[in-house]
């Protein structure tokens, strides 16, 4: 059982560090996909019958998802750094 004295000296496990880094990585990949979808939405050719809405809507959803993943990963990383002090 951890007391307040030795709870601060516990090092985060590899799984905790991996989860925080995984969230940052997943957020970065999702942000990249969002940017590609939004760029694809702007490069559609309306004269050829292409529609920007599917790519634009998916890009906006992916942008919000990536922001959430990046925020959770950064928060987890800052918590793990605070535990190491």
Secondary structure, DSSP 8 states (H G I E B T S, - for coil): ---HHHHTT----HHHHHHHHHHHHHHHHHHHHHHHHHHHHHT--GGGT--SHHHHHHHHHHHHHHHHHHHHHHHHHHHHHHHH-
